[in-house]
Amino acid sequence: MKKAEIEFTVNGKKRTLFVKTNELLINVLRNDLNLTGTKYACGIGECGACTVLLEGRPVLSCLTLAVDVNGKNITTIEGISKDGFDPVQKSFLKNAAVQCGFCTPGMILMAKSLLKENPNPTEDEIRDYLRGNICRCTGYTQIIKAVKECANNHNQDK
């Protein structure tokens, strides 16, 4: 299999790797860079557990070729806060928006993306934005509450 050199930034750190041209981003993150917060679940882009931010936008790393991130910036769950917990993570913890935790990294990255686009989403907007992230444990009530509370706290800080 042919390999290609890729240079990209992950969580603020520049990386250079040689990858197979058909290698998926999730495998590079988990196996080559040991960033195991990005979860491998369905492998067909239906659950959202593998969500990462590519140039600030959510993508499914199980459907993204590693060669396609050449020259780009990626943020994984490990990189959303440099010191402690990110406000979205704090809100998820405070509101018991985690059960088993498997979907949580992807859910948090989606929530961060939503709040960047729409700092004051309605409950329906939150539900719509998170619709591609499957959670089998929480029933979404606590997740929606956490996102809404985080938005409210952010808006009060302004």
N, CA, C and O atoms as a DFTB+ gen file, in Angstrom:
632 C
 N C O
     1  1       0.840      -1.183       0.000
     2  2       0.000       0.000       0.000
     3  2       0.881       1.240       0.000
     4  3       1.847       1.327       0.758
     5  1       0.547       2.179      -0.839
     6  2       1.289       3.430      -0.944
     7  2       1.098       4.271       0.321
     8  3       0.016       4.292       0.909
     9  1       2.167       4.965       0.730
    10  2       2.106       5.852       1.885
    11  2       2.332       7.288       1.440
    12  3       2.985       7.560       0.432
    13  1       1.768       8.197       2.228
    14  2       1.919       9.623       1.959
    15  2       2.353      10.320       3.242
    16  3       1.983       9.910       4.343
    17  1       3.133      11.367       3.086
    18  2       3.525      12.178       4.226
    19  2       2.451      13.242       4.451
    20  3       2.035      13.934       3.521
    21  1       2.020      13.355       5.690
    22  2       1.064      14.405       6.025
    23  2       1.621      15.230       7.179
    24  3       2.263      14.708       8.091
    25  1       1.360      16.518       7.114
    26  2       1.716      17.443       8.183
    27  2       0.428      18.125       8.614
    28  3      -0.300      18.673       7.786
    29  1       0.152      18.091       9.890
    30  2      -1.067      18.690      10.409
    31  2      -0.849      19.052      11.868
    32  3       0.152      18.666      12.471
    33  1      -1.781      19.786      12.422
    34  2      -1.697      20.191      13.822
    35  2      -2.832      19.508      14.581
    36  3      -3.997      19.586      14.193
    37  1      -2.465      18.843      15.665
    38  2      -3.457      18.181      16.524
    39  2      -3.332      18.771      17.922
    40  3      -2.280      18.693      18.557
    41  1      -4.416      19.355      18.380
    42  2      -4.453      19.932      19.723
    43  2      -3.304      20.919      19.950
    44  3      -2.714      20.975      21.029
    45  1      -3.005      21.694      18.904
    46  2      -1.983      22.722      18.988
    47  2      -0.560      22.254      18.732
    48  3       0.370      23.059      18.771
    49  1      -0.377      20.969      18.474
    50  2       0.971      20.427      18.259
    51  2       1.128      19.982      16.814
    52  3       0.340      19.176      16.320
    53  1       2.142      20.505      16.137
    54  2       2.398      20.109      14.749
    55  2       2.899      18.669      14.709
    56  3       3.736      18.258      15.512
    57  1       2.361      17.915      13.749
    58  2       2.728      16.510      13.588
    59  2       3.055      16.232      12.135
    60  3       2.464      16.819      11.229
    61  1       3.993      15.341      11.922
    62  2       4.319      14.844      10.588
    63  2       4.334      13.326      10.669
    64  3       5.031      12.744      11.500
    65  1       3.554      12.689       9.794
    66  2       3.442      11.233       9.792
    67  2       3.429      10.719       8.359
    68  3       3.063      11.434       7.426
    69  1       3.828       9.492       8.209
    70  2       3.634       8.778       6.947
    71  2       2.474       7.820       7.173
    72  3       2.514       6.981       8.073
    73  1       1.440       7.953       6.348
    74  2       0.240       7.140       6.510
    75  2      -0.112       6.474       5.189
    76  3       0.219       6.971       4.113
    77  1      -0.790       5.342       5.295
    78  2      -1.340       4.716       4.094
    79  2      -2.356       5.674       3.488
    80  3      -3.066       6.375       4.209
    81  1      -2.421       5.700       2.178
    82  2      -3.324       6.652       1.520
    83  2      -4.793       6.362       1.801
    84  3      -5.643       7.228       1.596
    85  1      -5.101       5.158       2.265
    86  2      -6.492       4.831       2.600
    87  2      -6.732       4.770       4.112
    88  3      -7.777       4.294       4.556
    89  1      -5.773       5.247       4.896
    90  2      -5.885       5.207       6.358
    91  2      -6.902       6.226       6.849
    92  3      -6.931       7.362       6.377
    93  1      -7.730       5.818       7.792
    94  2      -8.732       6.706       8.361
    95  2      -8.133       7.543       9.487
    96  3      -7.240       7.097      10.207
    97  1      -8.637       8.745       9.618
    98  2      -8.157       9.660      10.649
    99  2      -8.286       9.053      12.038
   100  3      -7.378       9.205      12.855
   101  1      -9.377       8.375      12.324
   102  2      -9.555       7.799      13.656
   103  2      -8.420       6.834      14.004
   104  3      -7.970       6.802      15.149
   105  1      -7.960       6.059      13.041
   106  2      -6.873       5.119      13.309
   107  2      -5.566       5.849      13.584
   108  3      -4.787       5.432      14.441
   109  1      -5.326       6.930      12.865
   110  2      -4.120       7.725      13.097
   111  2      -4.171       8.343      14.490
   112  3      -3.188       8.296      15.230
   113  1      -5.308       8.916      14.843
   114  2      -5.438       9.541      16.165
   115  2      -5.255       8.521      17.282
   116  3      -4.479       8.746      18.211
   117  1      -5.962       7.413      17.194
   118  2      -5.933       6.430      18.267
   119  2      -4.648       5.596      18.288
   120  3      -4.039       5.414      19.342
   121  1      -4.244       5.096      17.131
   122  2      -3.128       4.146      17.092
   123  2      -1.765       4.806      16.976
   124  3      -0.810       4.372      17.620
   125  1      -1.663       5.849      16.164
   126  2      -0.357       6.479      15.952
   127  2      -0.072       7.577      16.975
   128  3       1.075       7.754      17.386
   129  1      -1.103       8.316      17.390
   130  2      -0.897       9.444      18.294
   131  2      -1.384       9.171      19.719
   132  3      -1.230      10.017      20.599
   133  1      -1.969       7.998      19.947
   134  2      -2.454       7.580      21.270
   135  2      -3.472       8.557      21.863
   136  3      -3.510       8.763      23.076
   137  1      -4.290       9.151      21.004
   138  2      -5.368      10.026      21.444
   139  2      -6.648       9.197      21.467
   140  3      -7.454       9.241      20.537
   141  1      -6.811       8.452      22.533
   142  2      -7.889       7.462      22.605
   143  2      -9.216       8.032      23.102
   144  3     -10.184       7.287      23.252
   145  1      -9.277       9.338      23.359
   146  2     -10.546       9.955      23.712
   147  2     -11.528       9.923      22.555
   148  3     -12.741       9.905      22.763
   149  1     -11.008       9.917      21.343
   150  2     -11.847       9.773      20.159
   151  2     -12.234       8.306      20.070
   152  3     -11.372       7.439      19.929
   153  1     -13.519       8.029      20.152
   154  2     -13.983       6.647      20.248
   155  2     -14.294       6.049      18.886
   156  3     -14.822       6.717      17.998
   157  1     -13.953       4.772      18.745
   158  2     -14.311       4.010      17.551
   159  2     -15.516       3.157      17.913
   160  3     -15.451       2.314      18.808
   161  1     -16.611       3.387      17.209
   162  2     -17.842       2.656      17.535
   163  2     -18.410       1.995      16.289
   164  3     -18.099       0.840      16.000
   165  1     -19.234       2.715      15.557
   166  2     -19.947       2.085      14.439
   167  2     -19.070       1.893      13.200
   168  3     -19.247       0.925      12.461
   169  1     -18.140       2.798      12.973
   170  2     -17.262       2.700      11.812
   171  2     -17.925       3.068      10.491
   172  3     -17.307       2.940       9.433
   173  1     -19.166       3.520      10.538
   174  2     -19.868       3.881       9.291
   175  2     -20.505       5.273       9.368
   176  3     -21.356       5.614       8.545
   177  1     -20.096       6.067      10.347
   178  2     -20.542       7.446      10.431
   179  2     -21.953       7.661      10.921
   180  3     -22.575       8.669      10.585
   181  1     -22.474       6.735      11.710
   182  2     -23.856       6.876      12.167
   183  2     -24.015       7.229      13.637
   184  3     -25.112       7.597      14.057
   185  1     -22.947       7.128      14.437
   186  2     -23.133       7.302      15.878
   187  2     -22.535       8.580      16.441
   188  3     -23.001       9.055      17.477
   189  1     -21.529       9.153      15.808
   190  2     -20.922      10.392      16.269
   191  2     -19.871      10.241      17.348
   192  3     -19.299      11.243      17.777
   193  1     -19.595       9.034      17.801
   194  2     -18.614       8.843      18.877
   195  2     -17.204       9.246      18.461
   196  3     -16.368       9.549      19.312
   197  1     -16.942       9.251      17.171
   198  2     -15.605       9.563      16.665
   199  2     -15.450      11.027      16.251
   200  3     -14.482      11.379      15.577
   201  1     -16.387      11.873      16.645
   202  2     -16.360      13.279      16.241
   203  2     -15.106      13.985      16.741
   204  3     -14.722      13.859      17.903
   205  1     -14.478      14.730      15.837
   206  2     -13.381      15.636      16.157
   207  2     -13.683      16.960      15.450
   208  3     -14.573      17.034      14.603
   209  1     -12.937      17.991      15.808
   210  2     -13.096      19.267      15.121
   211  2     -11.962      19.427      14.112
   212  3     -10.786      19.367      14.469
   213  1     -12.325      19.627      12.871
   214  2     -11.365      19.849      11.788
   215  2     -11.555      21.286      11.332
   216  3     -12.598      21.650      10.788
   217  1     -10.528      22.095      11.564
   218  2     -10.636      23.527      11.269
   219  2     -11.835      24.132      12.007
   220  3     -12.497      25.038      11.501
   221  1     -12.101      23.614      13.211
   222  2     -13.171      24.134      14.043
   223  2     -14.557      23.582      13.756
   224  3     -15.512      23.926      14.454
   225  1     -14.686      22.744      12.759
   226  2     -15.989      22.176      12.377
   227  2     -16.003      20.681      12.706
   228  3     -14.994      20.001      12.518
   229  1     -17.132      20.163      13.193
   230  2     -17.178      18.740      13.530
   231  2     -17.144      17.848      12.290
   232  3     -17.829      18.100      11.298
   233  1     -16.331      16.805      12.377
   234  2     -16.270      15.778      11.331
   235  2     -16.219      14.416      12.008
   236  3     -15.824      14.292      13.167
   237  1     -16.622      13.414      11.268
   238  2     -16.552      12.039      11.751
   239  2     -15.210      11.465      11.323
   240  3     -14.944      11.289      10.134
   241  1     -14.379      11.178      12.299
   242  2     -13.030      10.711      11.970
   243  2     -13.017       9.292      11.414
   244  3     -12.009       8.861      10.853
   245  1     -14.125       8.554      11.561
   246  2     -14.194       7.207      10.982
   247  2     -14.506       7.257       9.485
   248  3     -14.432       6.239       8.796
   249  1     -14.854       8.446       8.988
   250  2     -15.134       8.607       7.554
   251  2     -14.128       9.525       6.865
   252  3     -14.198       9.718       5.652
   253  1     -13.199      10.088       7.625
   254  2     -12.249      11.050       7.096
   255  2     -10.908      10.377       6.845
   256  3     -10.331       9.755       7.736
   257  1     -10.428      10.510       5.624
   258  2      -9.101       9.978       5.319
   259  2      -8.035      10.859       5.956
   260  3      -8.139      12.085       5.940
   261  1      -7.024      10.232       6.508
   262  2      -5.947      10.983       7.149
   263  2      -5.257      11.916       6.159
   264  3      -4.861      13.022       6.530
   265  1      -5.106      11.491       4.911
   266  2      -4.433      12.355       3.925
   267  2      -5.215      13.642       3.679
   268  3      -4.645      14.633       3.223
   269  1      -6.505      13.637       3.975
   270  2      -7.328      14.824       3.766
   271  2      -7.148      15.890       4.851
   272  3      -7.670      16.997       4.718
   273  1      -6.417      15.569       5.920
   274  2      -6.182      16.564       6.968
   275  2      -4.814      17.222       6.823
   276  3      -4.405      18.006       7.678
   277  1      -4.118      16.907       5.756
   278  2      -2.814      17.502       5.509
   279  2      -2.926      19.027       5.519
   280  3      -3.736      19.608       4.796
   281  1      -2.101      19.663       6.351
   282  2      -2.080      21.116       6.429
   283  2      -3.188      21.724       7.264
   284  3      -3.344      22.945       7.281
   285  1      -3.961      20.902       7.958
   286  2      -5.126      21.403       8.690
   287  2      -4.948      21.248      10.201
   288  3      -4.001      20.625      10.681
   289  1      -5.892      21.838      10.925
   290  2      -5.910      21.784      12.390
   291  2      -7.022      20.872      12.874
   292  3      -8.160      20.949      12.409
   293  1      -6.676      20.014      13.809
   294  2      -7.633      19.078      14.402
   295  2      -7.639      19.300      15.911
   296  3      -6.597      19.494      16.537
   297  1      -8.835      19.266      16.469
   298  2      -8.976      19.294      17.925
   299  2      -9.736      18.053      18.341
   300  3     -10.817      17.767      17.824
   301  1      -9.162      17.317      19.281
   302  2      -9.824      16.155      19.862
   303  2     -10.261      16.533      21.279
   304  3      -9.961      17.629      21.752
   305  1     -10.953      15.643      21.938
   306  2     -11.402      15.904      23.302
   307  2     -10.221      16.222      24.218
   308  3     -10.360      17.001      25.161
   309  1      -9.069      15.627      23.948
   310  2      -7.892      15.874      24.779
   311  2      -7.371      17.302      24.636
   312  3      -6.628      17.777      25.495
   313  1      -7.752      17.987      23.564
   314  2      -7.191      19.305      23.290
   315  2      -8.122      20.479      23.495
   316  3      -7.772      21.601      23.128
   317  1      -9.305      20.264      24.070
   318  2     -10.233      21.397      24.167
   319  2      -9.939      22.315      25.341
   320  3     -10.467      23.425      25.399
   321  1      -9.113      21.879      26.272
   322  2      -8.752      22.733      27.397
   323  2      -7.289      22.511      27.744
   324  3      -6.816      21.377      27.822
   325  1      -6.603      23.584      27.944
   326  2      -5.175      23.485      28.289
   327  2      -4.960      23.363      29.794
   328  3      -3.917      22.890      30.243
   329  1      -5.955      23.793      30.568
   330  2      -5.801      23.779      32.025
   331  2      -7.106      23.358      32.698
   332  3      -7.990      24.180      32.940
   333  1      -7.205      22.097      32.986
   334  2      -8.415      21.595      33.639
   335  2      -9.513      21.272      32.646
   336  3      -9.247      20.784      31.548
   337  1     -10.733      21.542      33.034
   338  2     -11.877      21.209      32.203
   339  2     -12.394      22.428      31.449
   340  3     -12.370      23.550      31.957
   341  1     -12.858      22.187      30.241
   342  2     -13.531      23.172      29.427
   343  2     -14.919      23.440      30.047
   344  3     -15.467      22.557      30.706
   345  1     -15.494      24.641      29.850
   346  2     -16.826      24.914      30.403
   347  2     -17.901      23.897      29.976
   348  3     -18.795      23.583      30.761
   349  1     -17.820      23.391      28.760
   350  2     -18.807      22.384      28.337
   351  2     -18.604      21.098      29.134
   352  3     -19.576      20.478      29.566
   353  1     -17.376      20.700      29.329
   354  2     -17.107      19.513      30.143
   355  2     -17.616      19.701      31.568
   356  3     -18.220      18.795      32.141
   357  1     -17.374      20.869      32.131
   358  2     -17.848      21.141      33.498
   359  2     -19.361      21.043      33.575
   360  3     -19.909      20.482      34.524
   361  1     -20.036      21.595      32.566
   362  2     -21.494      21.559      32.568
   363  2     -22.016      20.133      32.429
   364  3     -23.004      19.769      33.067
   365  1     -21.355      19.319      31.595
   366  2     -21.752      17.916      31.460
   367  2     -21.609      17.198      32.795
   368  3     -22.490      16.431      33.185
   369  1     -20.513      17.438      33.495
   370  2     -20.309      16.791      34.787
   371  2     -21.330      17.268      35.814
   372  3     -21.936      16.460      36.519
   373  1     -21.516      18.572      35.894
   374  2     -22.442      19.148      36.866
   375  2     -23.867      18.646      36.661
   376  3     -24.597      18.426      37.627
   377  1     -24.258      18.467      35.410
   378  2     -25.636      18.077      35.094
   379  2     -25.810      16.577      34.886
   380  3     -26.844      16.140      34.381
   381  1     -24.819      15.791      35.266
   382  2     -24.878      14.335      35.119
   383  2     -25.242      13.934      33.692
   384  3     -26.066      13.048      33.468
   385  1     -24.601      14.613      32.728
   386  2     -24.873      14.353      31.313
   387  2     -23.967      13.259      30.758
   388  3     -23.783      13.143      29.546
   389  1     -23.416      12.473      31.645
   390  2     -22.593      11.332      31.239
   391  2     -23.088      10.110      32.002
   392  3     -23.455      10.201      33.174
   393  1     -23.093       9.009      31.348
   394  2     -23.410       7.755      32.027
   395  2     -22.185       6.852      31.849
   396  3     -21.269       6.869      32.671
   397  1     -22.178       6.079      30.788
   398  2     -21.013       5.226      30.550
   399  2     -19.836       6.061      30.038
   400  3     -18.681       5.676      30.223
   401  1     -20.118       7.196      29.399
   402  2     -19.062       8.088      28.928
   403  2     -18.573       7.833      27.526
   404  3     -17.769       8.607      27.008
   405  1     -19.035       6.770      26.896
   406  2     -18.509       6.420      25.578
   407  2     -18.829       7.478      24.526
   408  3     -17.971       7.811      23.709
   409  1     -20.039       8.005      24.534
   410  2     -20.432       9.010      23.540
   411  2     -19.973      10.408      23.930
   412  3     -20.004      11.319      23.103
   413  1     -19.553      10.590      25.164
   414  2     -19.309      11.912      25.723
   415  2     -18.289      12.745      24.945
   416  3     -18.568      13.916      24.690
   417  1     -17.129      12.217      24.552
   418  2     -16.190      13.064      23.815
   419  2     -16.786      13.657      22.532
   420  3     -16.641      14.852      22.271
   421  1     -17.443      12.834      21.751
   422  2     -18.072      13.328      20.525
   423  2     -19.195      14.297      20.811
   424  3     -19.361      15.290      20.103
   425  1     -19.966      14.015      21.843
   426  2     -21.085      14.878      22.221
   427  2     -20.570      16.244      22.672
   428  3     -21.142      17.272      22.308
   429  1     -19.507      16.262      23.453
   430  2     -18.943      17.526      23.939
   431  2     -18.389      18.348      22.777
   432  3     -18.589      19.562      22.730
   433  1     -17.704      17.710      21.853
   434  2     -17.178      18.450      20.708
   435  2     -18.300      19.003      19.834
   436  3     -18.179      20.107      19.301
   437  1     -19.373      18.262      19.682
   438  2     -20.534      18.781      18.944
   439  2     -21.143      19.956      19.688
   440  3     -21.503      20.959      19.071
   441  1     -21.264      19.847      20.999
   442  2     -21.835      20.940      21.789
   443  2     -20.975      22.193      21.679
   444  3     -21.504      23.297      21.549
   445  1     -19.657      22.036      21.730
   446  2     -18.764      23.185      21.566
   447  2     -18.961      23.844      20.205
   448  3     -18.998      25.070      20.099
   449  1     -19.084      23.033      19.182
   450  2     -19.294      23.569      17.833
   451  2     -20.617      24.323      17.754
   452  3     -20.684      25.412      17.184
   453  1     -21.664      23.742      18.324
   454  2     -22.969      24.406      18.335
   455  2     -22.877      25.756      19.028
   456  3     -23.347      26.762      18.497
   457  1     -22.277      25.784      20.209
   458  2     -22.223      27.022      20.985
   459  2     -21.354      28.082      20.320
   460  3     -21.556      29.278      20.531
   461  1     -20.402      27.651      19.531
   462  2     -19.598      28.616      18.758
   463  2     -20.456      29.242      17.659
   464  3     -20.381      30.446      17.416
   465  1     -21.266      28.422      17.001
   466  2     -22.150      28.902      15.932
   467  2     -23.346      29.666      16.471
   468  3     -23.767      30.671      15.900
   469  1     -23.885      29.176      17.578
   470  2     -25.121      29.729      18.129
   471  2     -24.981      29.777      19.653
   472  3     -25.264      28.789      20.329
   473  1     -24.552      30.902      20.191
   474  2     -24.299      30.990      21.632
   475  2     -25.530      30.858      22.520
   476  3     -25.398      30.678      23.730
   477  1     -26.711      30.942      21.945
   478  2     -27.924      30.851      22.759
   479  2     -28.966      29.961      22.067
   480  3     -30.029      30.442      21.673
   481  1     -28.663      28.673      21.921
   482  2     -29.598      27.790      21.211
   483  2     -30.822      27.432      22.040
   484  3     -30.771      27.373      23.269
   485  1     -31.908      27.199      21.345
   486  2     -33.110      26.689      21.996
   487  2     -32.940      25.188      22.213
   488  3     -32.004      24.573      21.703
   489  1     -33.853      24.618      22.969
   490  2     -33.807      23.170      23.182
   491  2     -33.940      22.428      21.853
   492  3     -33.235      21.447      21.616
   493  1     -34.830      22.887      20.999
   494  2     -35.000      22.243      19.689
   495  2     -33.739      22.357      18.841
   496  3     -33.382      21.412      18.137
   497  1     -33.065      23.494      18.899
   498  2     -31.816      23.663      18.141
   499  2     -30.719      22.749      18.678
   500  3     -29.929      22.204      17.906
   501  1     -30.670      22.581      19.983
   502  2     -29.690      21.663      20.574
   503  2     -29.980      20.235      20.110
   504  3     -29.075      19.526      19.670
   505  1     -31.228      19.821      20.209
   506  2     -31.621      18.470      19.773
   507  2     -31.252      18.245      18.302
   508  3     -30.707      17.202      17.939
   509  1     -31.557      19.226      17.475
   510  2     -31.280      19.106      16.046
   511  2     -29.780      18.997      15.780
   512  3     -29.348      18.178      14.969
   513  1     -28.996      19.815      16.458
   514  2     -27.546      19.821      16.228
   515  2     -26.896      18.517      16.687
   516  3     -25.953      18.030      16.063
   517  1     -27.402      17.968      17.767
   518  2     -26.806      16.741      18.332
   519  2     -27.416      15.463      17.766
   520  3     -27.068      14.369      18.210
   521  1     -28.307      15.580      16.806
   522  2     -29.042      14.414      16.306
   523  2     -28.147      13.313      15.738
   524  3     -28.558      12.153      15.706
   525  1     -26.957      13.641      15.298
   526  2     -26.055      12.635      14.742
   527  2     -25.200      11.929      15.778
   528  3     -24.394      11.064      15.432
   529  1     -25.364      12.286      17.042
   530  2     -24.599      11.657      18.112
   531  2     -25.527      10.794      18.947
   532  3     -26.451      11.285      19.595
   533  1     -25.262       9.518      18.918
   534  2     -26.125       8.567      19.609
   535  2     -25.627       8.325      21.028
   536  3     -24.444       8.072      21.257
   537  1     -26.555       8.408      21.971
   538  2     -26.277       8.075      23.360
   539  2     -27.306       7.045      23.794
   540  3     -28.510       7.284      23.695
   541  1     -26.844       5.922      24.266
   542  2     -27.758       4.864      24.682
   543  2     -28.081       4.902      26.164
   544  3     -28.953       4.163      26.621
   545  1     -27.399       5.747      26.923
   546  2     -27.563       5.704      28.381
   547  2     -28.383       6.840      28.962
   548  3     -29.174       6.610      29.877
   549  1     -28.224       8.061      28.463
   550  2     -28.769       9.215      29.189
   551  2     -30.183       9.598      28.803
   552  3     -30.876      10.230      29.601
   553  1     -30.633       9.249      27.631
   554  2     -31.935       9.722      27.181
   555  2     -31.896      11.168      26.739
   556  3     -32.946      11.741      26.447
   557  1     -30.735      11.776      26.680
   558  2     -30.486      13.127      26.156
   559  2     -30.976      14.258      27.059
   560  3     -30.527      15.391      26.886
   561  1     -31.857      14.011      27.995
   562  2     -32.393      15.089      28.820
   563  2     -31.285      15.851      29.529
   564  3     -31.257      17.081      29.485
   565  1     -30.384      15.149      30.174
   566  2     -29.302      15.793      30.914
   567  2     -28.295      16.452      29.967
   568  3     -27.719      17.488      30.298
   569  1     -28.083      15.860      28.803
   570  2     -27.162      16.444      27.822
   571  2     -27.705      17.786      27.348
   572  3     -26.969      18.771      27.294
   573  1     -28.959      17.827      27.012
   574  2     -29.577      19.077      26.548
   575  2     -29.545      20.120      27.664
   576  3     -29.260      21.293      27.419
   577  1     -29.835      19.691      28.872
   578  2     -29.775      20.594      30.018
   579  2     -28.363      21.156      30.190
   580  3     -28.202      22.349      30.450
   581  1     -27.342      20.313      30.048
   582  2     -25.955      20.756      30.204
   583  2     -25.569      21.774      29.137
   584  3     -24.916      22.773      29.440
   585  1     -25.963      21.532      27.911
   586  2     -25.633      22.458      26.826
   587  2     -26.344      23.790      27.049
   588  3     -25.746      24.853      26.885
   589  1     -27.603      23.730      27.416
   590  2     -28.377      24.953      27.652
   591  2     -27.785      25.751      28.821
   592  3     -27.659      26.973      28.739
   593  1     -27.427      25.068      29.890
   594  2     -26.832      25.753      31.036
   595  2     -25.489      26.377      30.674
   596  3     -25.185      27.492      31.099
   597  1     -24.698      25.672      29.901
   598  2     -23.407      26.212      29.472
   599  2     -23.619      27.469      28.632
   600  3     -22.898      28.454      28.791
   601  1     -24.592      27.436      27.752
   602  2     -24.913      28.609      26.933
   603  2     -25.355      29.766      27.823
   604  3     -24.907      30.897      27.637
   605  1     -26.219      29.495      28.773
   606  2     -26.707      30.546      29.674
   607  2     -25.565      31.145      30.492
   608  3     -25.496      32.363      30.662
   609  1     -24.672      30.297      30.997
   610  2     -23.525      30.789      31.779
   611  2     -22.593      31.628      30.921
   612  3     -22.081      32.652      31.373
   613  1     -22.372      31.199      29.690
   614  2     -21.498      31.943      28.779
   615  2     -22.086      33.312      28.474
   616  3     -21.370      34.312      28.436
   617  1     -23.391      33.347      28.258
   618  2     -24.046      34.620      27.944
   619  2     -24.064      35.563      29.135
   620  3     -24.049      36.780      28.951
   621  1     -24.097      35.028      30.362
   622  2     -24.052      35.868      31.556
   623  2     -22.664      36.454      31.778
   624  3     -22.519      37.519      32.377
   625  1     -21.632      35.741      31.284
   626  2     -20.252      36.210      31.456
   627  2     -19.915      37.397      30.545
   628  3     -18.912      38.076      30.763
   629  1     -20.730      37.643      29.550
   630  2     -20.439      38.717      28.587
   631  2     -20.682      40.076      29.180
   632  3     -20.487      41.088      28.506
